[in-house]
Structures are given as structure tokens and as C-alpha cells.
Amino acid sequence: MTANPALKMIQATTANTIATDEQILEEARTGNRNAFGELVRRWERRIFALSYGMLGSVEDARDATQETFFAAYRNIGNFRGEARVSSWLHRIAVNQCITRTRRNKARPEVELETVLENHEHEFASGNSPASNVEQDERSNDVRAAIATLPVELRQIVVMKEFEEMTFQEISNALDVPLSTVKSRLYTALKQLRMKLARHGESPNVPPAEHAEKVAAR
């Protein structure tokens, strides 16, 4: 039996290169499901991590991840190559998470009191909430603190701190100006400090000016 040319392309390696996401997507656009399956394999864990960071629920994150790839497959013909495949998938995932967030009732801010009681030592440790999550991604309660942010701010924190995306990558994924990404991170850090201080805590959350410094990364 002759091997599938698309699979050969996907698996082929040269000295230091493998097929790019863009090459694989082009193959998938011809109707090759194996090629699209390779994209899913490459990106499902990152998309799940992004979804979980935004939604704070394993079940919701799984559903959002599944819907992200369903939507990508349905709209594969609309991909014009103006952005990277990774940015395209992140944008779809963010939209799926926003849709789910709007469907569900907003989590009451009172949850933050429970977060502070259960994780007082974490907020006093000198790290930001985002850094604590990065050190221990299983800490659902710490994620809940960030989940109290408005979705347009939360997504920036998740993408910058959890996914370690650059400002330009976030700008491409959200289709918003670079200046907007930076200003939202600035606002998000400021609001996190205010929320925690309002509940009697003085955690060493980076000041809002931190956003200006990391802009140079």
C-alpha cells in the first residue's frame, strides 16, 4: 500500500526542520483529515491550558478545546495566511471561552475571600497570583482570584503569564492593537492589587508599571 503523501510530508524531517503548522494546514485544506489531526495533536494541550486559565473549570476547558478545533475545521477554508496558524487557533479559543463565560453566571467576587483564606501564604510569598499559578498549575483557587477579572483583562493575563505569549502574539491572536494589549495588562495588574487589598491582604503583586517593563521582553 502506498503511504499517504500528506503523512510523509508531516513526518518528514531534514537536518533541523519539520513541516510547519502552515504547511500542514495547507494539506488539511485539501480535505486531508490526517493532516488536520496532526494540528490537533500539536496544539490541543496549549489550547486546553489557555481555556482552563480563562474558564477555571476542567470540564468547560475540555468543551471549549473541542469546540475550538470543530470551529477551526469548519472554517479552515477561510484561513488566508495573514496570521500564523497558532494565532488563528488562539483567537478561536479565546472567542469560544468568551462565549462560554457569557453563557454562565459570573462567579461572585465573594469567592476571593475564600481564596485569600485558603492561600494566604501564597499571596504573602512575594509572587504575583499569575506567578503562583505558573509554579503550581493545579492551584484552582489561585486561578479563581484571576477569574474575578473582567474577561478582556483575564485573557491578557492568561495569555501573557500562563502561555508566555509575546505582546505581538497576543495582539495577533485577539486582533487588537499592540497598545491595547499593553494597557489591558497594566489595568489587570492594577485591579488585582486593588481586589486583594480590599480583602485585607497586602500581597506583593507587581505594580501596574510592571506591564511597561515586560513590554520590552
SULNORRA-V114829 format. One record per residue. RES is the residue in three letters. SS is DSSP state (A for helix, B for strand, O for the rest). D_LAST is the distance of its C-alpha to the last C-alpha in Angstrom with 1 decimal. Layout:
# SULNORRA-V114829
res->RES ss->SS d_last->D_LAST
res->RES ss->SS d_last->D_LAST
This chain:
# SULNORRA-V114829
res->MET ss->O d_last->50.2
res->THR ss->O d_last->47.7
res->ALA ss->O d_last->44.0
res->ASN ss->O d_last->41.9
res->PRO ss->A d_last->40.1
res->ALA ss->A d_last->37.1
res->LEU ss->A d_last->36.8
res->LYS ss->A d_last->37.2
res->MET ss->A d_last->34.4
res->ILE ss->A d_last->32.1
res->GLN ss->A d_last->33.1
res->ALA ss->O d_last->33.4
res->THR ss->B d_last->31.2
res->THR ss->O d_last->31.1
res->ALA ss->O d_last->29.9
res->ASN ss->O d_last->26.2
res->THR ss->O d_last->26.0
res->ILE ss->B d_last->27.1
res->ALA ss->O d_last->27.8
res->THR ss->O d_last->24.8
res->ASP ss->A d_last->24.6
res->GLU ss->A d_last->25.7
res->GLN ss->A d_last->28.6
res->ILE ss->A d_last->29.7
res->LEU ss->A d_last->29.5
res->GLU ss->A d_last->31.7
res->GLU ss->A d_last->34.1
res->ALA ss->A d_last->34.0
res->ARG ss->O d_last->34.9
res->THR ss->O d_last->38.2
res->GLY ss->O d_last->39.1
res->ASN ss->O d_last->38.2
res->ARG ss->A d_last->37.5
res->ASN ss->A d_last->36.6
res->ALA ss->A d_last->33.7
res->PHE ss->A d_last->32.5
res->GLY ss->A d_last->33.1
res->GLU ss->A d_last->30.7
res->LEU ss->A d_last->27.9
res->VAL ss->A d_last->28.9
res->ARG ss->A d_last->28.8
res->ARG ss->A d_last->25.3
res->TRP ss->A d_last->23.8
res->GLU ss->A d_last->26.1
res->ARG ss->A d_last->24.4
res->ARG ss->A d_last->21.0
res->ILE ss->A d_last->22.8
res->PHE ss->A d_last->24.9
res->ALA ss->A d_last->22.0
res->LEU ss->A d_last->20.5
res->SER ss->A d_last->24.1
res->TYR ss->A d_last->24.9
res->GLY ss->A d_last->21.9
res->MET ss->A d_last->23.1
res->LEU ss->A d_last->26.8
res->GLY ss->O d_last->27.2
res->SER ss->O d_last->30.3
res->VAL ss->A d_last->30.7
res->GLU ss->A d_last->33.5
res->ASP ss->A d_last->31.8
res->ALA ss->A d_last->28.7
res->ARG ss->A d_last->31.0
res->ASP ss->A d_last->32.8
res->ALA ss->A d_last->29.7
res->THR ss->A d_last->28.5
res->GLN ss->A d_last->32.0
res->GLU ss->A d_last->32.2
res->THR ss->A d_last->28.8
res->PHE ss->A d_last->30.2
res->PHE ss->A d_last->33.6
res->ALA ss->A d_last->32.1
res->ALA ss->A d_last->30.1
res->TYR ss->A d_last->33.3
res->ARG ss->A d_last->35.4
res->ASN ss->O d_last->33.1
res->ILE ss->A d_last->32.2
res->GLY ss->A d_last->34.3
res->ASN ss->A d_last->32.2
res->PHE ss->O d_last->29.0
res->ARG ss->O d_last->28.7
res->GLY ss->O d_last->25.7
res->GLU ss->O d_last->23.8
res->ALA ss->O d_last->20.8
res->ARG ss->O d_last->20.0
res->VAL ss->A d_last->22.3
res->SER ss->A d_last->19.6
res->SER ss->A d_last->18.6
res->TRP ss->A d_last->22.4
res->LEU ss->A d_last->23.1
res->HIS ss->A d_last->20.4
res->ARG ss->A d_last->21.8
res->ILE ss->A d_last->25.3
res->ALA ss->A d_last->24.4
res->VAL ss->A d_last->23.0
res->ASN ss->A d_last->26.1
res->GLN ss->A d_last->28.3
res->CYS ss->A d_last->26.8
res->ILE ss->A d_last->27.3
res->THR ss->A d_last->30.8
res->ARG ss->A d_last->31.6
res->THR ss->A d_last->30.3
res->ARG ss->A d_last->32.5
res->ARG ss->A d_last->35.4
res->ASN ss->O d_last->35.2
res->LYS ss->O d_last->36.0
res->ALA ss->O d_last->33.1
res->ARG ss->O d_last->32.9
res->PRO ss->O d_last->34.4
res->GLU ss->O d_last->32.3
res->VAL ss->O d_last->34.9
res->GLU ss->A d_last->33.2
res->LEU ss->A d_last->30.7
res->GLU ss->A d_last->33.6
res->THR ss->A d_last->34.2
res->VAL ss->A d_last->30.6
res->LEU ss->A d_last->30.7
res->GLU ss->A d_last->34.1
res->ASN ss->A d_last->33.2
res->HIS ss->O d_last->29.8
res->GLU ss->A d_last->30.2
res->HIS ss->A d_last->29.2
res->GLU ss->A d_last->25.8
res->PHE ss->A d_last->24.9
res->ALA ss->O d_last->26.2
res->SER ss->O d_last->24.3
res->GLY ss->O d_last->21.4
res->ASN ss->O d_last->18.9
res->SER ss->O d_last->17.9
res->PRO ss->A d_last->19.9
res->ALA ss->A d_last->17.0
res->SER ss->A d_last->16.4
res->ASN ss->A d_last->20.2
res->VAL ss->A d_last->20.4
res->GLU ss->A d_last->17.8
res->GLN ss->A d_last->20.1
res->ASP ss->O d_last->23.2
res->GLU ss->O d_last->23.0
res->ARG ss->O d_last->26.7
res->SER ss->O d_last->26.6
res->ASN ss->A d_last->27.9
res->ASP ss->A d_last->28.7
res->VAL ss->A d_last->25.1
res->ARG ss->A d_last->24.2
res->ALA ss->A d_last->27.1
res->ALA ss->A d_last->25.6
res->ILE ss->A d_last->22.5
res->ALA ss->A d_last->25.1
res->THR ss->O d_last->26.7
res->LEU ss->O d_last->24.0
res->PRO ss->O d_last->24.9
res->VAL ss->A d_last->24.0
res->GLU ss->A d_last->21.7
res->LEU ss->A d_last->19.6
res->ARG ss->A d_last->20.0
res->GLN ss->A d_last->18.8
res->ILE ss->A d_last->15.4
res->VAL ss->A d_last->15.2
res->VAL ss->A d_last->16.6
res->MET ss->A d_last->14.4
res->LYS ss->A d_last->11.0
res->GLU ss->A d_last->12.4
res->PHE ss->A d_last->15.3
res->GLU ss->O d_last->14.3
res->GLU ss->O d_last->10.6
res->MET ss->O d_last->10.3
res->THR ss->O d_last->7.5
res->PHE ss->A d_last->8.6
res->GLN ss->A d_last->10.6
res->GLU ss->A d_last->12.2
res->ILE ss->A d_last->13.3
res->SER ss->A d_last->14.6
res->ASN ss->A d_last->16.6
res->ALA ss->A d_last->17.9
res->LEU ss->A d_last->19.1
res->ASP ss->O d_last->20.1
res->VAL ss->O d_last->19.0
res->PRO ss->O d_last->17.3
res->LEU ss->A d_last->13.6
res->SER ss->A d_last->14.7
res->THR ss->A d_last->16.6
res->VAL ss->A d_last->13.9
res->LYS ss->A d_last->12.1
res->SER ss->A d_last->15.6
res->ARG ss->A d_last->16.6
res->LEU ss->A d_last->14.0
res->TYR ss->A d_last->15.0
res->THR ss->A d_last->18.6
res->ALA ss->A d_last->18.2
res->LEU ss->A d_last->17.1
res->LYS ss->A d_last->19.9
res->GLN ss->A d_last->22.4
res->LEU ss->A d_last->21.8
res->ARG ss->A d_last->22.6
res->MET ss->A d_last->25.6
res->LYS ss->A d_last->26.9
res->LEU ss->A d_last->26.8
res->ALA ss->A d_last->28.4
res->ARG ss->A d_last->31.0
res->HIS ss->O d_last->32.1
res->GLY ss->O d_last->32.7
res->GLU ss->O d_last->29.5
res->SER ss->O d_last->27.2
res->PRO ss->O d_last->24.3
res->ASN ss->O d_last->21.3
res->VAL ss->O d_last->19.0
res->PRO ss->O d_last->15.9
res->PRO ss->O d_last->16.9
res->ALA ss->O d_last->16.0
res->GLU ss->O d_last->14.3
res->HIS ss->A d_last->11.6
res->ALA ss->A d_last->10.3
res->GLU ss->A d_last->9.9
res->LYS ss->A d_last->7.9
res->VAL ss->A d_last->5.3
res->ALA ss->O d_last->5.5
res->ALA ss->O d_last->3.8
res->ARG ss->O d_last->0.0
